[in-house]
Amino acid sequence: MNKAVLALAALSSLALTQAFAGEPSEAALISHAKVSKAAATQTALSRVPGAQVKSAEIEREHGRLVWSFDLAHTGKAGITEIQVSAITGKIVSEQHESGAHEAAEAAAEARGK
């Protein structure tokens, strides 16, 4: 009985390790970027004057390597998400998210981790 439990635990651990092995680290993604975080930040902020960076990350989304910024603007509810190509430095996506949408997205990410 104990051997079966240990075997099951080992298999579960292996499955989890393999599931997360496919996700590249932030350092690995940055090593492929041709545009620095600082340059991408300036590009994103130029699109939303007066905004402040609430969060920033590099990620692969829809097959593209992007710097993703959540920008907050005083007096405006929600955030504006700007994605800047980490290869070309051009803005590839811009969308405004309401406070409710942002909270739902954060909750979904928390459940997925």
C-alpha positions in Angstrom: 0.0 0.0 0.0 2.8 2.5 0.9 4.6 1.7 -2.3 1.5 2.5 -4.3 1.1 5.8 -2.5 4.7 6.7 -3.1 4.5 5.7 -6.8 1.4 7.9 -7.2 3.1 10.8 -5.5 6.2 10.5 -7.7 4.0 10.3 -10.9 2.0 13.4 -9.8 5.3 15.3 -9.1 6.6 14.3 -12.5 3.5 15.4 -14.3 3.5 18.8 -12.5 7.2 19.3 -13.4 6.6 18.5 -17.1 3.5 20.8 -17.1 5.5 23.8 -16.0 8.7 22.9 -17.9 7.2 24.3 -21.1 6.8 27.8 -19.6 10.0 29.8 -20.3 11.3 31.9 -17.5 11.3 35.7 -17.6 15.1 35.7 -18.1 14.7 33.3 -21.0 12.1 35.6 -22.6 14.2 38.7 -22.0 17.2 37.0 -23.7 15.2 36.9 -26.9 14.0 40.6 -26.7 15.6 43.1 -29.1 13.8 46.0 -27.3 14.6 46.8 -23.7 12.0 47.2 -21.0 12.9 50.8 -20.6 12.4 51.6 -24.3 9.1 49.7 -24.4 7.9 51.5 -21.3 8.5 54.9 -23.0 6.6 53.7 -26.1 3.6 52.6 -23.9 3.6 55.8 -21.9 3.7 57.9 -25.0 0.4 56.3 -26.1 -1.3 57.3 -22.8 0.1 60.6 -21.7 0.0 61.2 -17.9 -0.4 57.5 -17.1 1.7 55.5 -14.7 2.9 52.0 -15.0 0.9 49.8 -12.6 2.5 46.5 -13.8 4.8 45.3 -16.5 5.9 41.9 -17.7 7.4 40.2 -20.8 5.4 37.4 -22.2 4.5 35.4 -25.2 1.0 36.1 -26.4 -0.6 35.0 -29.6 2.8 33.8 -30.8 4.5 37.2 -30.2 7.1 38.2 -27.7 5.7 41.4 -26.1 6.2 43.7 -23.2 2.8 44.1 -21.5 2.0 47.1 -19.5 -1.0 47.9 -17.3 -1.3 51.7 -17.2 -3.3 53.7 -14.7 -4.5 57.2 -15.4 -5.6 59.5 -12.6 -9.3 60.2 -12.8 -10.0 57.4 -15.2 -11.4 54.1 -13.9 -9.7 50.8 -14.8 -6.5 50.4 -16.7 -5.2 50.6 -20.2 -3.2 47.5 -21.3 -0.6 48.3 -23.9 1.5 45.6 -25.5 4.7 46.5 -27.2 6.6 44.1 -29.5 9.8 43.1 -27.8 11.2 42.6 -31.3 10.2 45.7 -33.2 9.3 48.1 -30.5 5.9 48.9 -32.1 2.6 48.8 -30.2 0.8 45.6 -31.1 -2.3 45.9 -28.8 -4.1 48.5 -26.8 -7.3 48.0 -24.8 -9.0 49.6 -21.9 -10.2 47.3 -19.1 -12.7 48.4 -16.5 -12.0 47.9 -12.8 -14.5 45.0 -12.8 -12.8 43.3 -15.8 -9.4 43.7 -14.2 -10.5 42.2 -10.9 -12.1 39.2 -12.8 -8.9 38.7 -14.8 -6.7 38.8 -11.6 -9.0 36.2 -9.9 -8.8 33.9 -13.0 -5.0 34.1 -13.0 -4.9 33.4 -9.3 -7.0 30.3 -9.8 -4.8 29.1 -12.6 -1.6 29.3 -10.6 
